[in-house]
Amino acid sequence: MLDFKFILKVSRPRFWFYTFGPYLIGLMAGIESAGELVRIDVIAFAFYFLLSANHLIYGVNDVFDYETDRLNPKKRRYEALVTPEMRRPLLISMVPATVPFVLAAALISVEVLVALLAFLFFSIFYSAPPIRAKTKPFLDSAFNILYVMPAVFAYALITKDFPPLQPIMAGGCWTAAMHAYSAIPDIDVDQQAGIKTIATVFGTYGTLVLCFLLYAAATILSFEYLGLASLTIGSAYLLLMIASIQSARSGRLFKLYRAFPIINVAAGFVLFWTISATKLFTP
């Protein structure tokens, strides 16, 4: 039986921001005032998108990545190596951490259930067969729309409706670019291991150009809803891509890449307060 400490390690707490942040943003987009947040379902699903959702995403990933993970020293130092005998207990542990929330979503509304099922689909089949999107160039980046789904879910939880398609598309472009950019430092290792990703197909410069175009598309698609904030966030990423091209030429791209999580957190902070500034102070 797996202990809680191991499950916590599998869930990668340092990455919880990527599911919980979009959940908060979806809530802010849906509410009219702060009082709408004081609900049991809102609080319960907040806990879901902190621990349980990441337990699922990274647990499934670790179950199906053992052959490569066992060769990776960081799996033992910073993360949890899921050995073959741990696979079944880990998968079983996901059932009570997921099913009650699916049943609760079904009782709330069709929109809420569909949004949660979409999140589960992309989260599971990014790593699991028969799709295993992470091993298929283009599909690997496209499936990262899973990080938009918590926002779609939260919006539906509040409004009982889906958000407009345009912001979802903007989010999809942003998460695809985020994934593609993150794959660049692993190009050499992936090629040596025979793993194909969007970055191994396009190469460093081609992937950076693709990221530039995706961030530009995200900026254009979100401008109607975010205005100046869209231009501010978009400009930061576009400048990062230009700087990355320069850094790649001088062999210093990885040093710049280490600032990427900080930029993502800053972008989330700006996005959150742009949407919620007036709403949170309305009773």
Buried (B, 14 or more C-beta within 10 A) or exposed (E): EBEEEBBBBBBBEEEBBBBBBBBBBBBBBBBEEBEBBEEEBBEEBBEBBBBBBBBBBBBBBBBBBBEEBEEBEEBEEEBBBBEEEBBEEBBEBBEEBBEEBEEBBEEBBEBBBBBBBBBBBBBBBBBBEEBBBBBBBBBBBBBBBBBBBBBBBBBBBBBEEBBEEBBBBBBBBBBBBBBBBBBBBBBEEBEEEEBBBBBBBBEBEEBBBBBBBBBBBBBBBBBEBBEEBBBBBBEBBBEBBEBBBEBBEEEEBEEBBEEBBEBBEEBBEBBBEBBBEEBBEEE
